[in-house]
Amino acid sequence: MNITLKNQDESALMRYAGKVLGAALFHLKEMIKPGVNCLELDKFFKEFINKYECKSNFKGYLGFPAYTCISINEQLIHTIPSNYSIKNGDIVSIDAGCSYKGYHADAAFSVICGDSKDPEHQRLLKTTEESLNLAIKQVVPGTRVGNISSTIENFVVGEGYYLPTEFSGHGIGKSMHEDPMIPNQGIPNSGVRLREGMAICIEPMVQIGTSKVKMLKDGWTIVSENGKATAHFEHTILVTKTGHEVLTTIKPMED
């Protein structure tokens, strides 16, 4: 069930969680350079959100052992950070979340490490992020989830890329995952209507050449079946009276 935030105090708690998460991701993005270790990034995230009195909502979730998911190249989502030093040209996708006084935020980004100019990888990331931006513009009170989903699908498929069907965005609030599901494929003017005070996570996950995925033996890591590059972007969005507010903008903390 998706909660509707009933007052400004509840909205403020969720807004703060999103602000801390966006700042943590900003610093992680700055840290991604050739030679940086994934375990260093995970440790930094934990220490940063704790500094601002937030808790990780990934650590321990269904037994997940880390504070972030750090996926490399063909790894799409849910990768446990390892003792891997990131290389020039790697596509690095970081998905993370935190909670503040029981209210949750969740976000993700992908970036190419170093000075690689691979045009296909650059276009993959640009397409994935743009599909998220276009979908966010659909978020207003009364719109149906299908309008968000179809926007992502039409843009991504139109650019020649593929969307795995096994995973989707979701509602968020007092739990990290709530209704409604926000698929990355859908039919316009179908599905649940959004209401003022609802919060959702939109997260396109995009692959080259196939929509098929497989899980690795660790029971978490999802990879593209053909071994080609992937990308993942996500924001937590609050439905407002007249539109929406992105709660997880990736930028430094402001006083």
TAFENCOR-V261604 format. One record per run of one state. SS is the DSSP state (H for helix, E for strand, C for the rest). FROM is the first residue (numbers start at 1). TO is the last residue. If there is no record, write none. Layout:
# TAFENCOR-V261604
SS/FROM/TO
SS/FROM/TO
This chain:
# TAFENCOR-V261604
C/1/7
H/8/31
C/32/36
E/37/37
H/38/51
C/52/54
E/55/56
C/57/60
H/61/63
C/64/67
E/68/72
C/73/74
E/75/77
C/78/79
E/80/80
C/81/84
E/85/85
C/86/90
E/91/100
C/101/102
E/103/112
C/113/118
H/119/136
C/137/143
E/144/144
H/145/158
C/159/161
E/162/163
C/164/168
E/169/171
C/172/177
E/178/182
C/183/192
E/193/193
C/194/198
E/199/202
C/203/204
E/205/207
C/208/212
E/213/215
C/216/221
E/222/224
C/225/229
E/230/232
C/233/233
E/234/239
C/240/243
E/244/246
C/247/255
